Amino acid sequence: MRGTLFIFLLLASGFFIEPGEQMIKVPAGRFIPFFQKKGENISQPVKEFYMDTYAVTNEDYLQFVKANPQWTKSKVARLFADTNYLKYWIADFDIGPAYKQIKNSPVTGVSWFAANAYAKWKNKRLPTTSEWEYAASASINGKSKDALTKFILQWYEKPNPAVLPAVGSTFKNEFGLYDMHGLVWEWVYDFNQPLGGNSSTGELDKNLYCSSGSLKTADAKDYAAYMRYAFRSSLKGNYCVGNLGFRCVADIK
């Protein structure tokens, strides 16, 4: 009886997630947004939060669609996922002959709506842009910031591999997170947040991606950030891209 009462009170007070080994507590800190007037360097506080150590894998996502068949290839509404959704899976509950090879690789070809649904199913959420960028800005464990920048730019120059490696195959950063760069791009909750222009309509100021855009950035030489923000601005919620995956976060209560 006491146990039942405890569970009831816990649920009534709001869900509290107790992360296991697969989540890392990212400490609070300050984050300098990429788009702002050059020379301002106005930092924003970021509260501590939990983040998945690794990106969500094909095996993880397979368990999700089994529990939520409305998100299978054959049933998902095109409003929520385009025709590239899980394109490399051969059936609703069958990843295919490459299952053993890619079950621990990041799931890709999933829309923002699908990633958001997965996060809710796990009682988590997608990270905000500020949270993701802050977490991803941590240096490669034991190396300098310059080493991270060089690594990112070298990754961006390479074509996508035919088969994605397993999660944990790149590097661990100083927060203890793996593959924040070097494996796949990742969805964020507010990927379509206006970065300039008309904030009431959500229209993006295209000048941000011209030469004059450097006047609105914290670091005009941060080419990797230009590419990330430009990529996000090109997305729509139902887009499913072959090198775009995700990971989840959870609040600390």
ABEGO torsion letter per residue (X at the ends): XAAAAAAAAAAAAEBBBBBBAABBBBBBBBBBBABBBBGAGBBBBBBBBBBBABBBBAAAAAAAAAABAAABAAABBAAABBAABGAABABAABAEAAAAAAAABBBBGBBAAAAAAAAAAAGBBBBBAAAAAAAAABBBBGBBAAAAAAAAAAAAABBBBABBBBBGABBBBAAGBBGABGABBBBBAAAABBAEEBAAAGBBBAAAABAAAAAABABAABAAAAAAAAAAAABBAABBBAABBBBBBBBBX
